[in-house]
């Protein structure tokens, strides 16, 4: 072979080896390229119009008639620009171009970023498309988290909480809530660093870890929490504004009492003012959100500056405060005040939080948890911006945990300072104590509160619609299709819906009633994140490789437990309502949703549980008490169904009848004749079609398609290898080939006998259904009897099948009759008594009938069989005689022994005649006693050794003649029922 044999002449591209030989790269018709061509290739650069499917990314080569790239002397040669590709043996060259990995062969091209779930892959040549500016840890995660965590609760409720719960319980409160969010932050860091994140924040994380049903239910609750939190921030801003400018109030403010004694006039903001101003502010914020998120992101850091400056002013004011300066009740940093405020002093208050002995609101530690917890939420702000981060794997853990620790430390220090700087009465009555003691004047705090709360409200009204849009875009719930948006578009409908919910909560007008609702939804989301990490950590699947290493399943479990405990501490009624809402959403998604397989942790748990269960079952035989039928349903053994029908329509109905209350598994198989390499794609399509059929029939089972040279070899491989351990199929189910003679299918007898013999050798039970077209579905109720002709010992399989049929609605009105055959009259009574006792011990109710057959000899003239049976018997005799004469003639002509179906046979004509007469008598007996039975079960005789398969088919045809619905059952070498408990 010379160089010319390796060239594809006429091309533009050639690859030259070190010794002058030219190698052609992978062509467009190679398997690897064809697989990759299923991706959407996208557009190339302006000077290259070809697509991936043409194998022309990064090159401009042409293909010759053999599918190889041609060579061009102008570009080739020993010193040409192209050199030998060392990975050519693996068919890698085209994939190098497609995946942007040419650096592996020494060429430098722009790298192609890896796609995330569900995204199309666009492959471009030339310079990469410039991307948006990405944010780092500080501005991308730490600042948004800090801005979301530090909010209204700290400014206008924190000092009140210290006065009500005391310094000691306030420290416990902050530590408990801080530990909950810190553990959640650890779980969030682990999940967020286990792969690329798309839009949706915690919904995306939880959904991909616990499944779409759990993800949607918790995601929608988290959406509601964000929408309600927007109302919380709006009300906080309005309350601060009205407190700073009382003259702006429209309605008259009230005067309350402190512990039953008139102290001094205490001004309380009217609920109507909160409602009116809150609605106006919400509408203004909505218009800003409609203006676009880019403007909000640009000014978001500016909202944090007043917050940090105001906190600085508060701490300066605490250290500068003196007794009754700047206000009565302020003591300055005093050890006496610290001691007085150490213990709790829970009191009754009115709806505005003002202490009142006759107030209808009673406070305790549980209620304070619900009031304070929104002050530690906001740790998801960084994960919600994952698409805008430079390094998600690094920024989310560091930024989130740093913000959590910073705010928790700030709260702990504030508890100590606020508890030592004022009296308890001042802490309880001055809701804006932070503004009172702030240096140099309170207006700074008012401005800081208003700007921080408005910024947080903008974040809520911006994030919540995008969360709802992300859930809608996953196309799980059809009812959410109204909120779908295209990539890069603003979710206007979701924003309007969020604003509607926010205004509804603003109308409530009570901050203390809204905060528990927000708390429940956020705690539900945090518990979902912790449970996700717990499950993934515990399963430790090969795909679980988070970059954040400081995590453990015990931390996640503790975090989830803390979330649940805090929920019940706050309010068991709110907890039950929130869990019920999430459960209803879960149930609705499971029924109406179109959830796909997201590779969630539950699937991994099911897989590992199945493996452990399989190992625990061992390889020993299952005890009869634990025996379940696992049918191997042979869908198209005779190949006479339309091509678009994967299985006989009634086979799944019959397979369901073999299970008790639907428990059990069926394996539906089909065999395609041909070469595996040529028919592999056909097998995949047929398997998908068969699986669709199984799901349509509501049958618990799996579909398997096997490609084999012929039906016999395929079934022989299946019966040996199908299943694992004790989960191998134990019953082969197929329909009787009633059409074989009518369609003149000469290959059917040998195939039928071969299948039965293979089952016997493999120790599989066999159930052959005759009259499958007449088998009832679940809505067709049957009456009459289920008749069992129990001829041979089968381990109780026939009895068990009859009991399973009775558990179905279609057969529950039937009664069982057991027919036993005795050869002599003297054996009848003893046999009947033994069978009755046996059935009683098996807890089976059935009528026992013993039939005596005095002689099994051939009696051509002494029988009194029905005319139709005798006609069938005579016709069978004639066909068998003709067949035997034919094979004898062939053997005599060729000088060989008798051969049938490619194997030598021994024919005893007297024995053949006897077998024909035996099946005739059994058929006549069934017609006599069971003509009106709902279904008849009869023992299946094994194929006689060395008999032609044609003769056995004649025996079977004579046995099933004129019987509309018959099951032929053959057990295997073990019991499937037991007498003992």
Secondary structure, DSSP 8 states (H G I E B T S, - for coil): --GGGG--TT-S--EE-TTS-EE----TTSHHHHHHTTS------TT----GGGT-SS----B-TTS-B---TTT-STTSS----TTGGGT-HHHHHHHT-GGGGT----------TT-------SS-------B-HIIIIIHHHHHHHSSHHHHHTHHHHHHHHHHHHHHHHHHHHHHHHHHHHHHHHHHHTTS---TTTHHHHHHHHH-HHHHHHHHHHHHHHHHHHHHHHHHHHHHHHHHH-GGG-SS--EE--BTTB--S--EE--HHHHHHHHHHHHHHHHHHHHT-HHHHHHHHHHHHHHHHHHHHHHHHHHHH-BTTBSSTTB--S-HHHHHHTTS----EE-TTS-B-TT-SEE--HHHHHHHHGGGG--TTTTGGGGGGBS-HHHHHHHHHHHHHHHHHHHHHHHHHHHHHHB-HHHHHH-TTHHHHH-SS-THHHHHHHHHHHHHHHHHHHHHHHHHHHHHHHTT--GGGGGG---TT---HHHHHHHHHHHHHHHHH--HHHHHHHHHHHHHHHHHHHHHHHHHHHHH--TT---S-----HHHHHHHHHHHHHHHHHH-HHHHHHHHHHHHHHHHHHHHH--------HHHHHHHHHHHHHHHHH-SS---GGG----EEEES-SS--S-TT--S-TTHHHHHHHTSBTTBS-EEEEEEEES-HHHHHHHHHHHHHHHHHHHHHTT--EEEEEEEESSHHHHHHHHHHHSS-GGGS--EEEEE--TTTTTTT-TTHHHHHHHHHHHHHHTT-EEEEEE-GGG---TT----SEEEEEE-S--TTHHHHHHHHHHTSTTTTT-EEEEEEEESSGGGHHHHHHHHHHHHHHTT---EEEEEE----S--TTT----HHHHHHHHHHHHHHHHHHHHHHHHHHHHT---EETTEE----HHHHHHHHHHHHHHHHHHHHHHTT-SEEEEE-----TT--HHHHHHHHHHHHTT-SSEEEEE--SS-S--S--
